[in-house]
Amino acid sequence: RIISALFLAETMQQANSDAEVMVLHNIDKTHRLKREVGELFDAADTSGDGLLSFEELDNLLSHQKVRAWLTELGINPNDTQMLFELLDDGDGAVDKDEFVNGVAKLKGEA
């Protein structure tokens, strides 16, 4: 019984450690994704006003690499209007936080 208890305790400790590593890995992936999406926003904001207009988003989605990347994230890049409406808070433009958090959320729902 003592050996079984020790084995069980060691197994539970290892499982907790594995879970912690997995959580830290997922947090790191989320931070990396948000950084990359933020860089994408900066490149797409051709007016430099800190906002993406529908036209800027449409231009961004015309690039095949961007379309492929969004598709890989599980986000459909084929309907600019729908994506714009999902990201926009209703003011007619998408700021960096809306874009980064919106893409991360849409990726999470995919």
C-alpha positions in Angstrom: 0.0 0.0 0.0 2.8 2.4 0.8 4.4 1.8 -2.6 1.0 2.4 -4.3 0.5 5.6 -2.4 3.9 6.9 -3.2 3.4 6.0 -6.9 0.0 7.7 -6.9 1.5 10.8 -5.2 4.3 10.9 -7.8 1.9 10.5 -10.6 -0.3 13.3 -9.4 2.6 15.6 -8.9 3.8 14.9 -12.5 0.3 15.4 -13.8 0.1 18.8 -12.1 3.5 19.7 -13.4 2.5 18.8 -17.0 -0.7 20.8 -16.6 1.3 23.9 -15.5 3.7 23.5 -18.5 0.7 23.2 -20.8 -0.9 26.4 -19.4 2.3 28.3 -19.7 2.8 27.1 -23.2 -0.7 28.2 -24.2 -0.2 31.6 -22.6 3.0 32.0 -24.6 1.2 31.0 -27.8 -1.5 33.6 -27.1 1.0 36.4 -26.4 2.9 35.5 -29.6 -0.3 35.4 -31.7 -1.4 38.8 -30.3 2.1 40.3 -31.1 1.9 39.0 -34.6 -1.6 40.2 -35.1 -0.6 43.6 -33.7 2.2 43.8 -36.3 -0.2 42.9 -39.0 -2.5 45.7 -37.9 0.4 48.2 -38.0 1.2 47.1 -41.5 -2.4 47.4 -42.6 -3.0 50.8 -41.1 -1.7 52.6 -44.1 -3.2 56.0 -43.1 -1.3 55.8 -39.8 -4.3 57.0 -37.8 -4.4 53.9 -35.5 -7.6 52.7 -37.0 -8.5 50.3 -39.8 -11.1 51.4 -42.2 -13.1 48.9 -44.2 -10.9 49.8 -47.2 -7.7 49.1 -45.3 -9.1 45.8 -44.1 -10.2 44.9 -47.6 -6.7 45.8 -48.9 -5.1 43.6 -46.2 -7.3 40.7 -47.1 -6.3 40.9 -50.7 -2.9 39.5 -49.8 -2.7 35.8 -50.3 -0.3 35.2 -47.4 -2.6 37.1 -45.0 -5.6 35.1 -46.3 -3.7 31.8 -45.8 -2.6 32.7 -42.3 -6.1 33.7 -41.2 -7.5 30.5 -42.8 -4.9 28.5 -40.8 -6.2 30.3 -37.6 -9.7 29.2 -38.6 -10.9 32.6 -39.6 -12.7 32.9 -43.0 -11.0 35.8 -44.9 -13.5 35.6 -47.8 -16.1 38.0 -46.5 -14.4 41.4 -45.6 -17.8 42.9 -44.6 -18.6 40.1 -42.2 -15.1 40.2 -40.6 -15.2 44.0 -40.3 -18.5 43.8 -38.6 -17.3 41.1 -36.2 -14.2 43.2 -35.3 -15.8 46.7 -35.2 -17.4 47.9 -32.0 -19.9 49.9 -34.0 -18.0 53.2 -34.6 -17.2 52.3 -38.2 -13.5 51.7 -37.7 -11.4 49.0 -36.0 -8.7 50.1 -33.6 -5.7 48.0 -32.7 -7.2 46.5 -29.5 -10.4 45.5 -31.4 -8.4 43.9 -34.2 -5.9 42.0 -31.9 -8.5 40.9 -29.4 -11.1 40.2 -32.0 -8.8 38.0 -34.1 -7.6 36.2 -31.0 -11.2 35.6 -29.9 -12.3 34.4 -33.4 -9.3 32.1 -33.5 -10.4 30.7 -30.1 -13.9 30.1 -31.4 -12.7 28.3 -34.5 
